[in-house]
């Protein structure tokens, strides 16, 4: 995270690491930014996870995840969608999830 603080404009963390580890990474990044006198907020923080709306994931659960990520300090959430070949999950994501979290 020191190199991110020193050189990068963005970093990407994987949801699979767990929220606790993601928060530790963000805290480490913030500490390195303070040490280097870099504005932590100038670094884009993104997360990568999966959403399976035709499987185990729900709209409300996905919205809750995105809100939690935003509260942690992530500026963008990137999702793999295993059922991307089906139009219904994409339409659901576009019509229900994006509008609910667009202004976070």
N, C-alpha and C positions, 0 to 999 in steps of 0.2 A: 504494500500500500504506500510505502515511502516513494516509490518510483511514480505511482499514480499521482501522488500529491505534488511531486516535483515536475513531472513532464506531461501528464495526460490532461485531456479535456473531458474525459468520460471514463467510467468503469462499469463493468457488468458483473453482477453476482448471481449465482444460481440458487433458486429457491430450494432445490434439493439438498443444499447444505443445511437447511433449517434456519428458522428466524433468529435463533440465538447466535449462530455463527455469522449470519448476515449482519446482525447488529454489531457484533464484535469487529467485523471487518470495517463497517462504517465508522465505528468509534476509533479504530486504529487510523483510518484515513483522516479523520478529523484531527487527531492528535498530531499526525505528521504535517498536516496543513498548518496547524498552529505553530509548530516548531519551525517550519519553513516560511512562516508569515504569508501563507497563501490563503486566499478566501475560499473556504470549503464549499460555499454555495456556487462557485464558478465551475465546479466539476459536476457534470451530469452523471447521476447515479441511476443505472438501469438494472432491472431484474429479469431473469429468464426462468420461466416455468412452463407448465402444460395445463391446458384446460380441455376437458373432455366432456362437453355438454351433452352428448348422446350417451355418456357413460355415467361415471360416479359424481361428476361435478354439477352444481346447480347454479342458476343465475345469482341467487342471493349469496351463496358461498363464494362465488367468484368476485362479486362486488365487495364483499367483506375482505377478501384477500387483497384486493387492489387498494382499498382504504387503509388497511394495515400497512401495506408497503409504502403508501404515501406518508403515513404518520411516521414511519421509520426514516423517511427522507429520500425515498426513491422518486425520481422525476418521471420515469417511464417504466411500464411493465410490458415485457415482451412475452408472448405466449406461443408455444407450439400447440397445434390443434390436431390430434391424431385422426379426427374425423373430418378433416378439411375437405375431403372429397364429397361430403354431403352439404347441401346448401342450407338446410335448416339450422345447424349450429352456427354457421356464419351469420345468417340473418338474425338469429337470437342475440348473438354477440353485438351486432351492429345496432339493433333496435332497442335492446334492453340494458346491456352492460355499458357500452360506451357513453350513452347519454347520462347514465347514473353516476359516472365517475369523471366525466369530462372536465369538470371545474375543480378538481382536487388540487 
